[in-house]
Amino acid sequence: MRNIVAGNWKSNKLMVEARELMVAVSKGVSIDGLTDVILAPPAPFLSALVLEAPENKSISWAGQQCSGYEMGAYTGEFTASMLHSIGVRSVLIGHSERRDKFGESEEMVAMKVRSALDSGLTAILCCGENLGERESGGHFTRVMEQLTHALHGVSETEMADVVLAYEPIWAIGTGRTASADQAQEMHHAIREFIKENWGEMIAGNTRILYGGSCKPSNAGEIFAQPDVNGGLIGGAALSAADFLAIVDASDQSLREIQ
């Protein structure tokens, strides 16, 4: 199974900078690599970058979010089908910043998952606990609650188009660091949850990404964990050199188990 390294640029870069970053990453990603690379630039840049991107079959494009509604009178929203129509093939859903800063409820996250799947997109579904939930011992319960809500009604067939991304919110931009063992512990629990609900084969085929301040210095150790299938990269995705180093770490982790 191929890993995924997805770069979430968040609300960063101007258009000229986005083009420069796209070109640098495209040049650095080997077409013979073992990792699928996904780039998620700000929405205003998506259409242009998809059209201008150098051909590289190892790279695809994602939206940072989408609407939970279909087309209609929803000013400022863009639908999953709109993303698909411009060549985007996946979309981040339920990112911790969307939940915390923009009030996305469990119901809205579930609506977005359904919209993405119905539109032919891969849903990269984010989940994770905050510091209070971690310190109280409620982190497993919180993550499984998020997955239960978001994946309600998703069929065995549709699970092939779901990628999960675990974000230990308490370890993102706080100075705290989640260890590789902590990452593996939660990733294993998530895989067991999938196994219980959709069966062992689907659990084994579902890619679970780590999204907690992954960088070149810790990527190799994290990607070496048996239930970690790559990373959702934030800050390090804004530097082509750092991002490509993380992609290389992913490739190396897969070569070592072949």
Salt bridges, closest charged atoms under 4 A:
ASP36 OD1 - ARG2 NE 2.69
ASP36 OD2 - ARG207 NH1 2.91
GLU52 OE1 - ARG19 NE 2.69
GLU97 OE2 - LYS10 NZ 2.82
GLU97 OE1 - HIS95 ND1 3.87
GLU104 OE2 - ARG98 NE 3.05
GLU104 OE2 - LYS112 NZ 2.52
GLU106 OE1 - ARG99 NH1 3.28
GLU106 OE2 - ARG142 NH1 3.07
ASP118 OD1 - ARG114 NH1 2.98
GLU129 OE2 - ARG134 NE 3.02
GLU133 OE2 - ARG142 NE 3.58
GLU135 OE2 - ARG176 NH2 3.95
GLU158 OE2 - ARG114 NH1 2.71
GLU167 OE2 - HIS95 NE2 3.05
ASP227 OD2 - HIS188 ND1 3.28
ASP227 OD1 - ARG191 NE 2.65
